[in-house]
Amino acid sequence: MYWGRAQAGPAPKACLITNPAAGPAQEKPDWRVIAGILREAGWWVAREETDGPGSAGEAAARGVADGCRLVVVAGGDGTINEAVQSLVGSEAVLGIIPVGTANVLARELRIPLDAVEAARVLTMGHPRSIDLGLITVPGERPRYFCEMVGVGFDAALMHGILPEMKQVLGKGAYVISAVSTSFTHRPVRMRLAIDGKRASRLVYMFIIANTALYGDDFLKITPDASVDDGLLTCTLFRSHSFWKAWWHFLGVALGRAHEMSDIERFDCRRLEIRGGQKAPIQVDGDLSGTTPAVIEVVPRALRVMVL
């Protein structure tokens, strides 16, 4: 497949989906410049702006139906997640212009955080096939994820984050909510099936990841995770108290989590959270119901433009 300047014949189509609400309150990229870079490389570019939850997925679906070979998402991890739901099984390739708060997937794939430099990746790079996760929660449609599912504490803290907080404080909004949530959050007992093997665990926080990065470059809760190994990498915090939880978080930040007996790590292809008390779930940074849930890996389900 050709990714440079269009040759003879009609120009290949690209869809540019922009989220004006993504990321901290700051000057947004000039989308005319971004579109111009793509057009100079031979793409026919149509731009759509999101106007609320779900609209990025709808825009991506329209792009796929219109024959777009490249669907570029200019937004955060949540916006990318919405678009991905429409890209799986299609011929379209995902392009990323990271303008969100955390930009986990972009950093994982070493896509520049500068919008113009990220746009140049779309013209000089190549498609890379990566795994996705798939989560099924009763009463909701199955949902793909690029990065992680969080169960327990990290999902609970997101209840306290308003979009306005993220725009003003950026990553600071997560820190503030994490501190306040830690005073009230309690672990719950869960019944699990890990690749068919049954287990019972007391869970404070449970990360089921496709990526090594979590919220920042230094914070690697699942440092051995890879986007193309056909596995989900899981880290389970069995913290019993507020103080124990923060001791565990400090251990993760210092790269010492492997020395802590109450932090459990394992790989799997399918995880079932079958029962026990209900716990909140976040998927790629957005809240998504409560347990029970089934989570599984879908190998090489998505193609992304990278250098």
N, C-alpha and C positions, 0 to 999 in steps of 0.2 A: 504494500500500500504506500502511496506517495504522500510525503508530508511537507514537501517544500513548495516552491512557487508552482502554480498550476501550469501544466503544459497545454498543448492544443486541446480544444474542447471546452465544455462548460466548466466554470470554476467549482470546486467542491464546496459544499455548504457547511458553515459553522454557525452554531447558536451560542450567543453570549448571554448568560443569565446573571443579572446583577442584583444584589441584595443591599438596598440603601440603609437598612437597619443593622447590618452586620458590623461587629467590632466596636472598639471605643469611639467616642465622639471625637472625630478628627477630620481633616480634609480628605475627602475620598478621591480615588484616582480619577483622572479624566478618561472616561470610557471611550471618547473619540480617539484618544491616543492608542488605547489598547486595541480597539477595532481596526485602527489604521495599520498597526503592526501586522495583524492577521491579513488584512487586505493586500498589503505590500508583498506578503508571502504567497498570494494567489487565492485566498479564501473569499468566498461570498459570505458576508457576515450579517446576521439578523440579531438584534438585541432585544431582550425582554427583561423587564424589571419586576421583581417580586413585590407583592402587596400584602403579604400575610402568610400564616402557616399553610403549608401545602402547595403554595403557588409555584415554588421551584420545581417540585415534582411534575406539576401540570405543564410547566414550560418545557421541561426536558422531554416529556412524552410528546408534546407537539413537535419538538425538534426532531425526534426520532421518526415520527410519522411523516415529517416533511423531507426525510432523507438526509438529515445532517450527519456527516461523518465525524464531526467533532462537536461535543457539547461542553462549553466552557462555563464553569461556575465561579463567579466572583462573589465570594461570601465566606462564611465560617463553616465549621465542621457540620453544624446542623443543616445548613443549606445544601452542602454537598450530599449529606445523607438523604435528604428529600429527593434530589435529582437521581441518585444512584438507583432508587427503586424503579425508575423508568428505563435505566440503561442496561440492566442485567438481561441477557438474552438477545440484545440488539447488536448491530454492527458498529454502533457509535463508540467513540473513545472519549473518556472524560479528560478535560483540561481543567487545571486549577489555578485561579488567581486568588491567593489567600489574603482576605481582608477581615478575617474574624478575630476573635479574642485569643483563642489558643492555637488554632491552625495546626492541630496535631498531625493530620494526614500529610499536609504539605511538608512539615518538618521531617516526618518519617521518611518521605520519599525524596528529601533534599531538594525540594522546589523552593526557589528564592522567595523570601517574604516581601520583597519589593515587587509591586504590581507590574511594572514595565519589564523587569528582568524575568518575572514569571511568564509574562506573555511571550518573551523570546524563546522560552522553553518549548512553547507550543509550535514554534516555527522551526526550531533546530533539533528537537528531541525525537524520541521514538516511543511507541506504545509498549508498556510493560504490563503483563498480566499479573494480577494480584488476587489473593483469596478474599472472600467476604465471609462474615458470619451471618447467620440467619436465626432470629429469635421469634418464637411463637408463644404468645400469651393468650390464654382463653378469652374469647370475646373480642379480640383484635386481629387485624390482618397480619400475617407473618411479615417481618421487617428485616431487611438486610442491614448490616452495619459494617463500616470500614475499619473502625478502631476498636471499640470495646463496648461491653455491657457492664454496667456497675449495679450491684445489688446491695442495699443496705445504706450505710452512712453516706457514701458519695452521691447517691440518688436523693437521699433525704435532704442534704444541704442545698440541692438545687431548688427545693420548694421555697427557699428564702431569697432567691435571686430574681429580681425584677429586671426586665430588659433595660430600663433606664439606669440601673446600677451598673450593668455591664458596659454601657456606653460611656458612663462617666468615670468609673473606677477600673475598667478593664479586668485584669486577672485579680485585682484587689477585691472585687466583689465575691469571688470564690473563697478567698481567705477569710473575709468577714463572716460569710455564711457558715464556713466550716467551723470557726471558733464558736459561734452561737449554737449551732446544731449539736456540737460535741457535748454540750451540757445536758442535753435531753435525750440524745440517741442511746438506745440500748440494743445489745445483741439479741438475735432470735435463733431458735433451733430450727434447722432445715434438714429435710430428708432428700438425699441426692442419689442420682444414678450417673456414675462417671464411666462412660463407654460401657454401660450395662452393669457395672459393679455398684452395689448399693452401699451407701455410707450415711452417717448422721453427723452433722457438725453444728457447733454454736458459731454463728456468723455475725461479726460486727460490720465487715465490709467484704465484698466478694467482687473481684475484677476478672472478667473473662475477656481476654484481649486477643486482637489480631495484630497489634502494633506494640513495639517496645516502649515508646514514649507515652506518657500519661498527660499531664497538664503543662509540662515545661521540659526543656532539654535535660535538666538535672534530675527530674523526677521520673524514675523508671520503676514502676511497680512490677512490670513484667519484662525485665531486661532481656530475656532470651526469646521473646516473641519475634516472629518474622511474618511478613505479609504474603510469603509465598512458600511456606513449608507444609501446607495442608493440615495445620493443627491450630487449635486454640490454646493459648497459654494462660493459666489461671493462677491467681494469687488470692488466698483466703486469709483474712485477718480474724483470729479467734480472740480478739480483745475483750476483756471482761469489764473494763471500766474506762472512764474518761482519761485517766492518767496513763493507763496501759496503752490505749489507742494512740495517744500523742507520742509515747515512747516508740511505738511501732512506726509511726509516720516519720519520726526523726531517723530511725534506723534505715528506712527506705531512702530518705534524702541523702544519708551518708554512705549508702551502698552497703549497709551491714545487715539488711533484712534476712539474708541467708543464715545468719547466726542466731536468729530469734526463733525459739521453738513454737511460739504461738502464731507464726506466719507460715502457711503451708502453700507450696507451689507444685503444680502438676500440669501436664499437657493432656489434651483429649481431643476427640473429634465430635463428640456429642455429650452434652450435659443436660440432665433433667433435674430441675428443682421441683420436687413432687409435692411437698406439703409442709406442715408446720405453720408457724405464724406467717402472715403476709408481710412482705417487705417491698419497699418501693424499688423501681427499676429505672435506670437511665440508659439510653442508647445513643452513642456518639454525642453525649452532652445534652440530650433532650429527654425529659421525663416520658416514660412509656409504661404506665400501669404498674401492677404489682405481681409478685409471685403467686401461683406457680408459673413455670416457664420451661420451654425446651429450647436449647441453644446448640447450634451445630455449625460446622465449617462447610463452606461451599468453595472448593478449590478453584482458583483461577477463573473467577466469575466476572471479573471486571478488568478492562484495559484502561490504563492511565498514561497520559503523556509525561515522560520524564527525560532527563538528559542521559 
